[in-house]
């Protein structure tokens, strides 16, 4: 956060040697208090923007986020693994290897331990998402300040929070975005000023990024390497500088060797392709990549509100580019002299632009996906848009600066109101979905029967696909947690404990006896017609019907047959009845 009013050439004094000895937290609090005192308008705008973007998260119980509910199911397994009566120890193994994604699971788990709410994991998840809403603009402000750019531009960070990545529910990747900005800003400060404390901070942030998401970690290491080379300080010193973030490889290298290079030694069902096959990488033409830009940038809902908000956001960014002059930091004679003394004036001046171009290039150069890991290159689209903010400037005139700030704040609040309204419409569409499961017995087994066209009328994407995982949070139990079969998931099934999949008509396999309940999409009721003598309807709403399996209603041979060990069904192995 920085000034909205006053002389735009004003910049915080550079940290002296004495300042560098004070605790970073204390320095940050003092800087925050000075900002509040000097720039009350900016403070009010920032608080209003945060509330406008955070309140929609708390408006409804179930957010339209696709994959986040399978991530919450994994967190539920960790959280209630040792609960009396839990079936999780019988089915799952807890993490036994340091892997990515652990940051989200254990943060939500630890938050839930101290929450007094009825469903603590739901509340913990919303706290986590609220933290994401707060940290993205704060981390962007830190990155902008590190490069000497106007910190007030961090308000733009609020406009890209509800991207396609939020809708898809990539929880670990979402929190890795502010971690990346903090890490880049701190590493740049380390390269300029050194310091043991900054060095340990760089290592810690690099490790946190790895624990949040492996792809973001690799991107950070690429960008950090580019920063270290562009800010060349001689071979020996540059090598030492790069060793600081490189120390985090102690986490990455064993994981990469174990789960990428030694893939044949795994017992996972879904592993990565071998290196000889490029890990199963698939690419698309640039034209198709461009078509996906809007989808992942700001295309959350089915009405035209997203388009209008995106156009207004791009207009504000264009105005910001028009207002750009020389970066404020380079107008400080002492800092320019210091850069020239180290032979890095040009690279320091254009480093944010170089890093942004690199991120944009990865959108086209990276594969669309690798085997058993979808959406690779498109994840960088919102990140590229946010980093474009570092290219912008701010109006130096008092009046123009205030007008631009108020226009930007109004747009952020309008977006929050729009998102909140669409979330409420989605909640109405769910038709009290949690009530479907009120009569379920705890620690039961649920199977979902749905069609391939399982789409919301309000939100884009497959936001309904993993919705049934929520029952694990409400009652305990297990469903077809297929994410636990992937090498990227820290929680693994025990050998022979993978719940069975069923054929298109579940009644054609005796394995349907494995499940206690069947959640059936109304349009797919015909698929369970042959099972109806074994089923009893216990609840329904506009989109779904929940059945309970009766206890042996008829004495037939397939009722008496001993169930095969639960395992993932494969074509040609169906034991049809």
ZAMARGU-4260 file (C-alpha; in steps of 0.2 Angstrom, whole numbers, plus 5000, padded with zeros to 4 digits):
<rodrens>
0) 5000/5000/5000 | 5007/5017/4995 | 5001/5035/4993 | 4986/5039/4983 | 4988/5058/4986
5) 5003/5069/4987 | 5019/5070/4976 | 5021/5053/4967 | 5040/5056/4967 | 5039/5052/4986
10) 5046/5036/4990 | 5050/5027/5007 | 5069/5030/5012 | 5080/5015/5008 | 5084/5004/5022
15) 5100/5009/5031 | 5111/4997/5040 | 5102/5000/5056 | 5085/4997/5049 | 5091/4980/5042
20) 5095/4975/5060 | 5077/4977/5066 | 5065/4963/5066 | 5056/4962/5049 | 5039/4960/5057
25) 5042/4976/5067 | 5048/4985/5051 | 5032/4979/5042 | 5021/4985/5056 | 5029/5002/5057
30) 5028/5004/5038 | 5009/4999/5038 | 5005/5012/5052 | 5014/5025/5042 | 5004/5021/5027
35) 4988/5022/5037 | 4993/5039/5044 | 4998/5047/5028 | 4986/5039/5015 | 4969/5037/5023
40) 4960/5036/5007 | 4971/5022/5001 | 4968/5012/5017 | 4949/5014/5016 | 4950/5008/4998
45) 4960/4993/5002 | 4949/4988/5017 | 4933/4991/5006 | 4941/4981/4992 | 4945/4966/5003
50) 4928/4966/5011 | 4920/4966/4994 | 4930/4951/4988 | 4930/4941/5004 | 4911/4943/5009
55) 4905/4932/4994 | 4916/4917/5001 | 4905/4918/5017 | 4888/4921/5009 | 4884/4903/5005
60) 4889/4886/5012 | 4895/4877/4996 | 4905/4888/4984 | 4905/4884/4965 | 4923/4877/4965
65) 4926/4860/4956 | 4941/4851/4963 | 4942/4859/4980 | 4930/4847/4987 | 4941/4832/4983
70) 4955/4842/4991 | 4944/4844/5006 | 4940/4826/5006 | 4959/4822/5008 | 4960/4835/5022
75) 4945/4826/5030 | 4954/4810/5030 | 4969/4818/5038 | 4959/4827/5051 | 4948/4812/5056
80) 4960/4798/5054 | 4962/4794/5072 | 4944/4798/5077 | 4935/4784/5086 | 4925/4773/5074
85) 4934/4781/5059 | 4936/4769/5044 | 4950/4779/5036 | 4964/4769/5044 | 4957/4754/5036
90) 4957/4762/5019 | 4971/4775/5018 | 4989/4778/5022 | 4994/4795/5029 | 5008/4805/5020
95) 5024/4796/5022 | 5034/4807/5010 | 5036/4826/5008 | 5026/4830/4993 | 5018/4846/4986
100) 5000/4850/4991 | 5003/4846/5009 | 5003/4865/5014 | 4984/4866/5010 | 4979/4850/5018
105) 4988/4853/5034 | 4984/4871/5035 | 4965/4867/5034 | 4968/4852/5046 | 4977/4863/5059
110) 4964/4877/5058 | 4950/4865/5060 | 4958/4858/5076 | 4955/4875/5085 | 4938/4880/5077
115) 4922/4877/5088 | 4910/4876/5073 | 4900/4860/5069 | 4909/4857/5053 | 4926/4864/5056
120) 4934/4859/5039 | 4921/4869/5030 | 4925/4885/5040 | 4944/4881/5039 | 4943/4881/5021
125) 4934/4897/5020 | 4947/4905/5031 | 4960/4898/5020 | 4952/4906/5004 | 4949/4922/5014
130) 4968/4922/5017 | 4971/4920/4999 | 4960/4935/4995 | 4970/4946/5007 | 4988/4939/5003
135) 4987/4941/4984 | 4986/4961/4984 | 4998/4962/4999 | 5011/4951/4991 | 5009/4961/4975
140) 5012/4977/4985 | 5027/4969/4992 | 5033/4964/4975 | 5030/4981/4968 | 5039/4990/4982
145) 5054/4978/4980 | 5055/4984/4962 | 5052/5002/4966 | 5035/5002/4957 | 5020/5011/4965
150) 5013/5000/4978 | 4996/5007/4976 | 4995/4997/4960 | 4992/4982/4971 | 4974/4986/4971
155) 4973/4978/4954 | 4977/4961/4962 | 4959/4961/4969 | 4952/4960/4951 | 4960/4943/4947
160) 4955/4933/4962 | 4940/4924/4955 | 4949/4917/4940 | 4946/4901/4932 | 4958/4893/4944
165) 4947/4898/4959 | 4932/4891/4950 | 4942/4875/4946 | 4946/4874/4965 | 4965/4872/4963
170) 4968/4876/4981 | 4986/4873/4983 | 4990/4883/4967 | 4979/4898/4973 | 4989/4900/4989
175) 5006/4898/4979 | 5002/4914/4970 | 5005/4926/4984 | 5019/4915/4990 | 5028/4917/4973
180) 5026/4936/4974 | 5033/4937/4992 | 5047/4925/4987 | 5052/4935/4971 | 5052/4952/4981
185) 5062/4945/4995 | 5075/4937/4983 | 5077/4953/4974 | 5080/4962/4990 | 5092/4949/4995
190) 5102/4951/4979 | 5103/4970/4981 | 5106/4971/5000 | 5111/4953/5006 | 5108/4948/5024
195) 5107/4932/5033 | 5089/4935/5038 | 5084/4938/5020 | 5093/4922/5015 | 5084/4911/5027
200) 5068/4920/5022 | 5071/4915/5003 | 5074/4897/5008 | 5059/4896/5019 | 5048/4904/5005
205) 5055/4892/4992 | 5051/4877/5003 | 5033/4884/5006 | 5030/4886/4988 | 5036/4868/4985
210) 5024/4862/4998 | 5010/4872/4990 | 5012/4867/4972 | 5026/4859/4962 | 5022/4868/4946
215) 5023/4885/4955 | 5040/4880/4963 | 5047/4876/4946 | 5042/4892/4940 | 5049/4901/4955
220) 5066/4893/4952 | 5066/4898/4934 | 5062/4916/4938 | 5074/4916/4953 | 5088/4910/4941
225) 5084/4923/4928 | 5085/4936/4942 | 5101/4930/4948 | 5109/4930/4931 | 5102/4947/4926
230) 5109/4955/4942 | 5126/4948/4939 | 5138/4951/4953 | 5153/4941/4947 | 5154/4922/4945
235) 5158/4918/4963 | 5145/4929/4971 | 5131/4925/4958 | 5134/4907/4961 | 5132/4910/4980
240) 5117/4920/4977 | 5108/4906/4967 | 5113/4893/4980 | 5101/4902/4992 | 5085/4897/4984
245) 5093/4882/4977 | 5094/4875/4995 | 5076/4871/4993 | 5080/4857/4981 | 5083/4846/4996
250) 5064/4844/4996 | 5061/4844/4977 | 5075/4832/4971 | 5070/4817/4981 | 5052/4819/4976
255) 5056/4821/4958 | 5067/4806/4958 | 5054/4795/4967 | 5039/4800/4958 | 5045/4805/4940
260) 5061/4795/4937 | 5058/4779/4946 | 5040/4779/4941 | 5040/4760/4938 | 5043/4756/4956
265) 5027/4764/4961 | 5011/4755/4966 | 5000/4769/4962 | 4986/4766/4949 | 4989/4783/4941
270) 5007/4788/4938 | 5017/4800/4927 | 5023/4794/4910 | 5042/4790/4910 | 5055/4803/4905
275) 5057/4794/4888 | 5039/4799/4884 | 5041/4817/4890 | 5030/4813/4905 | 5016/4811/4893
280) 5016/4830/4888 | 5002/4836/4876 | 5003/4852/4867 | 4990/4863/4858 | 4992/4876/4844
285) 4994/4894/4850 | 4977/4898/4843 | 4969/4886/4854 | 4979/4893/4869 | 4973/4910/4865
290) 4955/4904/4865 | 4957/4898/4883 | 4964/4915/4889 | 4947/4922/4894 | 4941/4905/4901
295) 4955/4905/4914 | 4956/4924/4916 | 4939/4929/4922 | 4925/4918/4915 | 4917/4911/4930
300) 4898/4913/4927 | 4887/4910/4912 | 4879/4927/4910 | 4889/4942/4902 | 4894/4950/4919
305) 4912/4943/4917 | 4914/4950/4900 | 4909/4967/4906 | 4920/4967/4921 | 4935/4960/4911
310) 4933/4974/4898 | 4933/4987/4912 | 4948/4980/4921 | 4958/4980/4904 | 4953/4998/4902
315) 4959/5003/4919 | 4976/4993/4915 | 4977/5003/4899 | 4975/5019/4908 | 4988/5013/4921
320) 5000/5010/4906 | 4997/5027/4899 | 5002/5034/4916 | 5018/5025/4917 | 5034/5036/4917
325) 5051/5031/4924 | 5049/5019/4939 | 5050/5030/4955 | 5064/5020/4962 | 5075/5025/4948
330) 5072/5043/4951 | 5081/5041/4968 | 5099/5046/4964 | 5107/5036/4977 | 5098/5020/4971
335) 5103/5023/4953 | 5121/5026/4958 | 5121/5010/4968 | 5114/5000/4953 | 5127/5008/4942
340) 5141/5004/4954 | 5136/4985/4953 | 5134/4986/4934 | 5115/4982/4935 | 5106/4998/4931
345) 5098/4991/4915 | 5093/4974/4922 | 5086/4982/4938 | 5076/4994/4928 | 5067/4981/4917
350) 5068/4966/4928 | 5049/4965/4931 | 5045/4966/4913 | 5057/4952/4909 | 5050/4941/4922
355) 5032/4945/4916 | 5037/4941/4898 | 5044/4924/4904 | 5028/4920/4913 | 5018/4924/4897
360) 5030/4913/4886 | 5027/4898/4897 | 5008/4899/4893 | 5013/4894/4875 | 5029/4884/4878
365) 5023/4872/4892 | 5012/4857/4888 | 4993/4858/4890 | 4994/4843/4902 | 5005/4829/4906
370) 4999/4811/4910 | 4988/4812/4925 | 4991/4830/4928 | 4979/4842/4919 | 4980/4860/4916
375) 4998/4865/4915 | 5001/4880/4904 | 4984/4888/4907 | 4987/4890/4926 | 5000/4904/4921
380) 4987/4915/4912 | 4980/4924/4928 | 4997/4925/4935 | 5003/4933/4919 | 4989/4946/4920
385) 4993/4950/4938 | 5011/4953/4934 | 5007/4965/4920 | 5002/4976/4934 | 5021/4979/4937
390) 5022/4987/4920 | 5010/5001/4925 | 5012/5018/4932 | 5001/5030/4943 | 4996/5048/4939
395) 5007/5061/4948 | 4994/5074/4949 | 4984/5074/4965 | 4967/5075/4957 | 4970/5063/4944
400) 4977/5051/4956 | 4962/5052/4967 | 4950/5050/4953 | 4959/5034/4946 | 4960/5027/4964
405) 4941/5029/4966 | 4937/5022/4949 | 4948/5007/4953 | 4940/5005/4970 | 4922/5006/4963
410) 4926/4993/4950 | 4933/4981/4963 | 4918/4983/4974 | 4906/4981/4959 | 4915/4965/4955
415) 4913/4959/4973 | 4894/4963/4973 | 4892/4954/4956 | 4901/4938/4962 | 4891/4938/4978
420) 4875/4939/4968 | 4880/4925/4957 | 4885/4914/4972 | 4868/4917/4979 | 4860/4911/4963
425) 4871/4896/4963 | 4866/4892/4981 | 4848/4893/4975 | 4852/4881/4961 | 4859/4868/4974
430) 4842/4867/4982 | 4848/4864/4999 | 4860/4851/4994 | 4867/4847/5011 | 4849/4841/5017
435) 4850/4826/5005 | 4862/4818/5017 | 4854/4822/5034 | 4848/4804/5036 | 4864/4795/5031
440) 4872/4784/5044 | 4890/4790/5049 | 4905/4781/5041 | 4895/4775/5026 | 4900/4772/5008
445) 4893/4782/4994 | 4893/4780/4975 | 4888/4794/4963 | 4879/4790/4947 | 4879/4805/4935
450) 4880/4809/4917 | 4894/4817/4907 | 4884/4833/4906 | 4884/4838/4924 | 4884/4857/4922
455) 4878/4871/4932 | 4866/4884/4925 | 4875/4898/4935 | 4893/4894/4935 | 4904/4888/4920
460) 4915/4872/4921 | 4911/4856/4930 | 4908/4864/4947 | 4896/4849/4952 | 4907/4835/4948
465) 4915/4833/4965 | 4901/4840/4975 | 4897/4824/4983 | 4913/4823/4992 | 4906/4835/5005
470) 4896/4821/5013 | 4913/4815/5020 | 4915/4831/5029 | 4897/4830/5036 | 4896/4812/5041
475) 4912/4804/5038 | 4914/4789/5026 | 4921/4786/5009 | 4916/4788/4991 | 4926/4785/4975
480) 4940/4796/4981 | 4950/4794/4964 | 4962/4808/4968 | 4970/4797/4981 | 4975/4785/4967
485) 4986/4799/4959 | 5004/4801/4962 | 5001/4819/4966 | 4990/4815/4981 | 4999/4814/4998
490) 4986/4802/5005 | 4986/4785/4997 | 4974/4770/4997 | 4981/4754/5006 | 4984/4739/4994
495) 4967/4731/4989 | 4957/4745/4997 | 4952/4756/4982 | 4933/4757/4981 | 4926/4748/4965
500) 4920/4757/4951 | 4904/4751/4943 | 4898/4749/4925 | 4886/4761/4917 | 4872/4751/4924
505) 4878/4748/4942 | 4866/4734/4945 | 4875/4723/4932 | 4889/4721/4944 | 4888/4712/4961
510) 4901/4725/4967 | 4887/4738/4970 | 4885/4729/4987 | 4901/4737/4992 | 4891/4754/4994
515) 4878/4759/5007 | 4871/4774/4997 | 4869/4779/4979 | 4867/4797/4974 | 4859/4798/4957
520) 4857/4812/4946 | 4838/4814/4941 | 4842/4812/4922 | 4851/4796/4926 | 4838/4787/4936
525) 4836/4774/4922 | 4853/4767/4925 | 4849/4761/4942 | 4832/4753/4937 | 4838/4736/4939
530) 4844/4739/4957 | 4827/4747/4963 | 4822/4731/4973 | 4838/4734/4983 | 4836/4752/4985
535) 4826/4764/4996 | 4824/4782/4992 | 4828/4793/5008 | 4829/4810/5000 | 4828/4820/4984
540) 4829/4838/4977 | 4828/4846/4960 | 4844/4838/4954 | 4847/4822/4964 | 4840/4807/4972
545) 4848/4798/4987 | 4845/4780/4989 | 4850/4768/5003 | 4854/4750/4999 | 4842/4738/5008
550) 4849/4724/5018 | 4847/4708/5007 | 4829/4710/5002 | 4830/4694/4992 | 4840/4678/4994
555) 4848/4676/4978 | 4865/4669/4973 | 4873/4686/4970 | 4867/4692/4987 | 4876/4677/4996
560) 4892/4678/4985 | 4907/4684/4994 | 4912/4701/4988 | 4928/4703/4978 | 4942/4713/4985
565) 4937/4731/4982 | 4948/4737/4968 | 4946/4750/4953 | 4936/4742/4940 | 4944/4739/4923
570) 4936/4735/4906 | 4935/4716/4904 | 4935/4712/4922 | 4917/4715/4927 | 4908/4702/4937
575) 4891/4705/4929 | 4876/4698/4937
</rodrens>
